[in-house]
Amino acid sequence: MNLDRLPEDCFAHILSLTSPQDACRSSLASSCVRAMADSDSLWDHFLPSDLKEILSRLVFPIVYSSNKQLFFKLCSPCLIDGGGGSNMNSSDKSSYLLRCLLLLKWLILEKSTNKKCIMLSARELSITWASHPLYWTWKPIPESRFAEVAELITMWWLEICGTVNTKMLSPNTLYTAYMVVRFADRAYGLDFLPSEVSVEVGDFKAVGKVNLSPQEGRRKHYFQRVHFLKEMGALRSRLLKDEESIVFGEGDNGWIKIELGSFFNNCNGEELKISLREVKGQHLRGGLIVEGIEIRPKHH
């Protein structure tokens, strides 16, 4: 069959059922196929359905000449305002940018799946006693994607929580949440007792435990227990039935990703609640550096 004879809309529809990578590969077939594979009508299928909202929340606007170009620009980390931009005084631009740099999320599209990934900065999280300089300090470090990170100075109570509306994520997608951290050279007391981790959305909650060990964090495996508060359906049960998971993993620039749990986003617009806490021990601990929480599609 000669693909060049297919109507552009027909061929674009066929490619829209594949993936962005397949569309790019098909463009090598011929100049005619390349024109269809690069068409705006095709790449419109790969862009998020809430594209207008995403573009309106970007801290730095994207300049693009085609939907394909826009897609690949969204595949690089894009800073978004964390949901507060519409309520700010737009005339005070310097104040707006400062707030954006401190209270940030970033969004990125996966090239292979065109699914959305979100990362919340440490400033977007609820960290118990984080405003008290005796217990926590806020500082910039070159390796971070954000203007500031939080470092635990000394504290007997560790509680870090984050929330995000699942509308910001891709629908009908299995996601995993990670705490992105590193350990200061002076880190102490973090592995005396295991920390409890959880991911909760709607009637579903996944809980587990992790030992925050600076020495062994990169190579330890742990068991994660998945609990169903109510019957969530065969699909979700099948996707999440495997209880063994690797909790620690290598991140970028020396950061460590702590797996907090997985969940299925069924597009109900519910609030996702994520936490890491150890509140039972009475011992002091310190040296944990928190960059934020990352939420990305789970790949088996």
C-alpha positions as CSV (number, residue, x, y, z in Angstrom):
1,M,0.0,0.0,0.0
2,N,1.3,3.5,-0.9
3,L,1.1,5.6,2.2
4,D,1.5,8.8,0.2
5,R,-1.9,8.3,-1.3
6,L,-3.7,8.3,2.1
7,P,-5.5,11.6,2.9
8,E,-3.6,13.6,5.5
9,D,-6.3,13.5,8.1
10,C,-6.6,9.7,7.7
11,F,-2.9,9.1,8.1
12,A,-2.7,11.5,11.0
13,H,-5.5,9.6,12.7
14,I,-3.6,6.3,12.3
15,L,-0.4,7.8,13.7
16,S,-2.4,9.4,16.6
17,L,-3.1,5.8,17.8
18,T,0.6,5.1,18.2
19,S,3.2,7.2,20.1
20,P,5.2,10.4,19.6
21,Q,8.3,8.3,19.0
22,D,6.5,6.2,16.3
23,A,5.3,9.4,14.6
24,C,8.9,10.7,14.5
25,R,10.1,7.4,13.0
26,S,7.4,7.4,10.3
27,S,8.6,10.8,9.1
28,L,11.7,9.1,7.7
29,A,9.6,7.1,5.2
30,S,9.2,9.9,2.6
31,S,8.8,13.7,2.2
32,C,5.1,13.3,1.8
33,V,4.8,11.1,4.9
34,R,7.0,13.5,6.8
35,A,4.6,16.3,6.0
36,M,1.7,14.3,7.5
37,A,3.7,13.1,10.5
38,D,4.7,16.7,11.3
39,S,1.1,18.1,10.9
40,D,-0.5,20.1,13.6
41,S,-3.6,17.8,13.5
42,L,-1.4,14.8,14.5
43,W,0.5,16.5,17.2
44,D,-2.6,18.0,18.7
45,H,-3.5,14.4,19.7
46,F,-0.3,14.1,21.7
47,L,-0.7,17.4,23.6
48,P,-2.5,17.4,27.0
49,S,-6.2,18.0,26.9
50,D,-5.7,20.9,29.5
51,L,-3.0,22.6,27.3
52,K,-4.6,26.0,27.6
53,E,-4.5,25.9,31.4
54,I,-0.9,24.6,31.4
55,L,0.3,27.4,29.0
56,S,-1.5,30.1,31.2
57,R,0.4,28.9,34.3
58,L,3.9,28.8,32.8
59,V,6.3,31.2,34.6
60,F,8.2,31.6,31.3
61,P,6.0,31.5,28.2
62,I,6.9,29.1,25.4
63,V,7.4,30.4,21.9
64,Y,6.5,27.8,19.2
65,S,5.6,27.6,15.5
66,S,3.9,24.2,15.4
67,N,2.3,21.7,17.7
68,K,5.2,19.3,17.3
69,Q,7.6,22.0,18.4
70,L,5.4,22.8,21.4
71,F,5.2,19.1,22.4
72,F,9.0,18.8,22.5
73,K,9.4,22.1,24.4
74,L,7.0,20.6,27.0
75,C,9.2,17.6,27.2
76,S,11.8,19.8,28.9
77,P,11.1,20.9,32.5
78,C,8.6,23.8,32.5
79,L,8.1,25.9,35.7
80,I,4.5,26.5,36.6
81,D,3.2,28.9,39.3
82,G,1.8,26.3,41.7
83,G,-1.7,27.5,41.2
84,G,-1.4,31.0,42.8
85,G,-0.5,33.0,39.8
86,S,-4.0,34.1,38.9
87,N,-4.4,35.7,42.4
88,M,-1.2,37.7,42.2
89,N,-0.9,41.4,41.3
90,S,0.4,41.1,37.7
91,S,1.7,44.7,37.8
92,D,4.3,43.7,40.5
93,K,6.2,41.5,38.2
94,S,9.4,41.2,40.3
95,S,7.3,40.1,43.3
96,Y,5.5,37.6,41.1
97,L,8.7,36.1,39.8
98,L,10.2,35.9,43.3
99,R,7.1,34.0,44.5
100,C,7.3,31.7,41.5
101,L,10.9,30.9,42.1
102,L,10.2,30.0,45.8
103,L,6.8,28.3,45.4
104,L,7.1,26.2,42.4
105,K,6.0,23.1,40.6
106,W,7.6,21.9,37.4
107,L,5.8,19.9,34.7
108,I,7.3,17.8,32.0
109,L,5.8,15.5,29.3
110,E,7.4,12.0,28.8
111,K,8.5,11.8,25.2
112,S,7.7,8.1,25.0
113,T,4.2,8.2,26.4
114,N,3.1,11.9,26.3
115,K,2.1,11.5,30.0
116,K,2.5,14.4,32.4
117,C,5.1,14.3,35.3
118,I,4.9,16.8,38.2
119,M,7.4,17.9,40.8
120,L,6.6,19.9,43.9
121,S,9.4,22.0,45.4
122,A,10.1,21.7,49.1
123,R,8.4,25.1,49.6
124,E,5.2,23.6,48.2
125,L,5.3,20.9,50.9
126,S,4.0,21.0,54.5
127,I,7.1,20.4,56.6
128,T,6.5,20.4,60.4
129,W,8.5,23.2,62.1
130,A,10.1,24.2,58.8
131,S,9.6,27.9,59.5
132,H,11.6,27.6,62.8
133,P,15.4,28.3,62.0
134,L,16.4,26.2,65.0
135,Y,15.1,23.0,63.3
136,W,15.2,23.6,59.6
137,T,17.1,25.9,57.3
138,W,16.2,27.0,53.7
139,K,19.1,27.5,51.3
140,P,20.0,27.4,47.6
141,I,22.3,24.7,46.3
142,P,23.6,24.5,42.7
143,E,22.4,20.9,42.1
144,S,18.7,21.7,42.8
145,R,16.1,22.4,40.2
146,F,14.5,25.0,42.5
147,A,15.7,28.2,44.2
148,E,15.7,26.7,47.7
149,V,15.8,23.3,49.4
150,A,15.0,22.5,53.0
151,E,17.7,21.0,55.3
152,L,16.8,19.4,58.7
153,I,19.2,20.9,61.3
154,T,18.0,19.0,64.4
155,M,14.6,17.7,65.4
156,W,12.9,14.8,67.1
157,W,9.8,15.0,64.8
158,L,9.9,14.3,61.1
159,E,6.8,15.0,59.1
160,I,6.7,16.0,55.4
161,C,3.4,16.1,53.4
162,G,2.4,17.2,50.0
163,T,-0.9,17.6,48.1
164,V,-1.8,18.0,44.4
165,N,-5.0,17.8,42.5
166,T,-5.1,14.8,40.3
167,K,-6.5,16.9,37.4
168,M,-2.9,18.1,37.0
169,L,-1.9,14.5,36.0
170,S,-2.7,12.4,33.0
171,P,-6.0,10.5,33.3
172,N,-6.2,6.7,33.4
173,T,-2.5,6.4,34.3
174,L,-0.6,4.4,37.0
175,Y,1.7,6.8,38.8
176,T,4.4,6.6,41.5
177,A,5.3,9.3,43.9
178,Y,8.9,9.9,45.1
179,M,10.5,12.0,47.8
180,V,13.7,13.6,46.3
181,V,16.3,14.0,49.0
182,R,20.0,13.8,49.7
183,F,22.0,13.5,52.9
184,A,24.4,16.1,54.4
185,D,27.8,14.9,55.5
186,R,26.8,15.4,59.1
187,A,23.5,13.4,58.8
188,Y,22.6,11.5,62.0
189,G,19.7,9.8,63.6
190,L,17.6,9.3,60.5
191,D,17.8,5.5,60.4
192,F,17.2,4.9,64.1
193,L,13.5,4.1,63.4
194,P,11.9,3.5,60.0
195,S,9.8,6.3,58.5
196,E,6.3,5.7,57.4
197,V,5.4,6.6,53.8
198,S,1.9,6.8,52.3
199,V,0.1,7.8,49.1
200,E,-3.7,8.5,49.4
201,V,-6.3,9.4,46.8
202,G,-10.0,9.0,47.3
203,D,-10.7,5.7,48.9
204,F,-7.3,4.2,48.1
205,K,-4.3,4.3,50.4
206,A,-0.8,2.7,49.9
207,V,1.4,2.7,53.0
208,G,4.9,1.4,53.7
209,K,8.1,1.9,55.7
210,V,11.6,3.1,54.7
211,N,14.8,3.3,56.6
212,L,16.5,6.7,55.8
213,S,20.1,5.4,55.8
214,P,22.7,7.7,54.2
215,Q,25.1,4.8,53.9
216,E,22.8,2.1,52.5
217,G,20.0,4.2,50.9
218,R,21.1,3.5,47.3
219,R,21.1,-0.3,47.6
220,K,18.4,-1.3,50.0
221,H,15.2,-2.9,49.1
222,Y,12.0,-2.8,51.2
223,F,8.6,-4.2,51.2
224,Q,5.6,-1.9,50.6
225,R,2.2,-2.8,51.9
226,V,-0.8,-1.8,49.8
227,H,-4.1,-1.5,51.6
228,F,-7.5,-1.0,49.9
229,L,-9.9,1.0,52.1
230,K,-12.7,0.0,49.7
231,E,-13.0,-2.2,46.7
232,M,-11.4,-0.2,43.9
233,G,-12.1,-2.5,40.9
234,A,-10.2,-5.3,39.1
235,L,-8.1,-3.1,37.0
236,R,-6.5,-1.1,39.9
237,S,-6.1,-4.3,41.9
238,R,-4.3,-6.0,39.1
239,L,-2.0,-3.0,38.6
240,L,-1.1,-2.6,42.2
241,K,-1.1,-6.2,43.6
242,D,2.7,-6.6,43.5
243,E,3.8,-5.7,47.0
244,E,7.6,-5.8,46.6
245,S,9.1,-2.5,45.5
246,I,12.5,-0.7,45.4
247,V,12.1,2.3,47.6
248,F,15.5,3.9,47.0
249,G,16.7,4.8,43.5
250,E,19.3,7.1,41.9
251,G,18.2,10.5,41.0
252,D,19.9,13.3,39.1
253,N,22.9,15.3,40.4
254,G,23.3,13.2,43.5
255,W,19.7,13.2,44.6
256,I,18.1,10.1,45.9
257,K,14.5,9.1,45.1
258,I,12.5,7.5,47.9
259,E,9.5,5.6,46.6
260,L,6.4,6.6,48.6
261,G,3.8,4.6,46.8
262,S,1.8,4.1,43.6
263,F,-1.7,5.0,42.6
264,F,-4.0,4.9,39.6
265,N,-5.3,8.3,38.5
266,N,-8.9,7.6,37.3
267,C,-9.5,11.3,36.5
268,N,-12.0,12.1,39.3
269,G,-10.2,15.3,40.2
270,E,-9.5,14.1,43.7
271,E,-6.8,15.4,46.0
272,L,-3.6,13.3,46.1
273,K,-2.0,13.2,49.6
274,I,1.6,12.2,50.0
275,S,3.6,11.9,53.2
276,L,6.8,10.7,54.9
277,R,6.8,10.8,58.7
278,E,8.5,9.4,61.8
279,V,6.9,10.7,64.9
280,K,7.2,7.9,67.3
281,G,10.9,8.3,68.3
282,Q,12.1,10.8,70.8
283,H,15.7,11.0,69.5
284,L,17.2,13.9,67.6
285,R,18.0,13.6,63.9
286,G,19.4,15.9,61.3
287,G,21.1,16.2,57.9
288,L,18.2,15.4,55.6
289,I,18.0,17.7,52.6
290,V,14.6,17.8,50.8
291,E,14.3,19.0,47.2
292,G,10.6,18.1,46.8
293,I,8.2,15.4,45.7
294,E,8.2,13.9,42.2
295,I,5.1,12.2,40.6
296,R,5.7,10.3,37.4
297,P,4.1,7.4,35.4
298,K,5.1,4.0,36.7
299,H,6.9,1.8,34.2
300,H,7.1,-2.0,34.8
